[in-house]
Each structure stands twice: as structure tokens, then as C-alpha cells.
């Protein structure tokens, strides 16, 4: 697995995106998980959501690449052994 994090220093605008209603200055981190193993994808997604992350998923590398280029993510969890 590979994880790329975006620091608040490098992208200060991330601090104000995806705000939770009624909670001041608390941003929800948006994470993309790209994994071709359904069970692992499901477990990672569940664990991250339980910790309060907004999670998008992709089962194929092409779908993950499209989402990564189209949307703004704070972190990407990537299976480096995708077929």
C-alpha cells in the first residue's frame, strides 16, 4: 500500500474545505482508496469512515486515476500491485 498525504502547510486552502456543519474550524479529510481486493477495500473503507474520514473508492487503477485527477483528495491509499 502507498499513502500520499497532503500537508496543511503545502495546501492551506484544505483547512476550509469540506467543513462539517455546526462545527467551526474542523475539516473532514477526503481520502481515495484504490484497491482491487473487495474484502480489503471494504474493510479499509469502513475503518476510515468510522474514524471520520470522507472516503471514495475505486476498484480499478483507471477509475482511481480518473478520480485522483478529477477530485481534490487529502490522501490517497493506493494498492501498488494493481493488475
Secondary structure, DSSP 8 states (H G I E B T S, - for coil): -EEEE--TTT-GGGGGSSB-TT-TT-B--EEEEE-S-HHHHHHHHHHHHHTT-EEEEESSHHHHHHHHHHS--SEEEE-TT--
